[in-house]
Amino acid sequence: MALLDDALKGWGGMLLGVVVGAMAAPSVAPVAGKTVRPLAKALIRGALVVADGVREMVAEAREQVSDLVAEVQAEAKGNGAGASR
């Protein structure tokens, strides 16, 4: 999960600021709230799409590494002592 956290570093603060701004905007300026809310929703939706993409990439990379480890372990068992070529 550290890879995911590093990839999304900084997004959490930005999203929090956008959400707080979107929540406060209608009380401060009702006209601005009608403009800011859809923008905030679009930014949050985009961040979620990016997060899902990163999650998929990490899962695929983890699967490939797991396959490589299994392959090396199988080769080591086949060679007996696990000596490299």
N, C-alpha and C positions, 0 to 999 in steps of 0.2 A: 504494500500500500504506500510505501515511501515514494516509489516512482510516481504514483498517481498524485500524491500530495505535492511533490516537486513540480510536476507538470502543471498543476493548477495553482501554484503559488501566486498569491496576490488576487486571485479571482474572488475569494471569499470576502475580503474587505470591500472590494468594488461592488459586489452584489449586495452586501449589507448596506452600503451607502446609497445605492440605487433604490433599494426597498424602503429604507427610512425616508429618503427624499420623496418617493412616490406616495408614501403614507402621509407625510407632512404637507405636501404640496396642496392638496384640496383645501385644507384649513387655512393656509397662508394666502393662496390665490386660486380661487375655484376655476378660473379659466386656464391657468397653468396646469392644474391637476388633470384636466381633460387631455392635455397634450403630453404631460410627463408620464402618466400611467401607462398608456400604450407603448411608449418608448421603453419604460422600465420592463414591461412584460416581454417585449421583443428582445431586450438585452438578456434577461433571465432565460428565456427560451433558447437563445443562442448559446449561452453558457452551458445549459443542460445538454445541448446537442454536442458541444465540444467535449464535455465530461464523458458522455456516452461513447464518443469516438475514442477517447483516450483509454477508457475502460476496456473497450474491445481490443485495442492494440496491445494493451498490457496482458490481457487474457491470452491472446494469440501468441505473444512472445513467451509467456510462461509455458504454454503448451509445447512450443517448439523446443524450449530448453529441457523440459521434462522428457520429450522424445529423444533428445540427444543423450541425456543422462542414461536413459533406459538402454539405448543402443550401445553406449560405451560399456555399461555394466554387462550386457549380454556378450559383447566381444571379449571382455575380461574373463568371464566365466568360460568362454570357448577356448581361450588361450591357456587356461589353467592358472598360471601364476599372475596373469594380468600384465605381462611384459609388453612394452610398446614395440611397434614395428621398427 
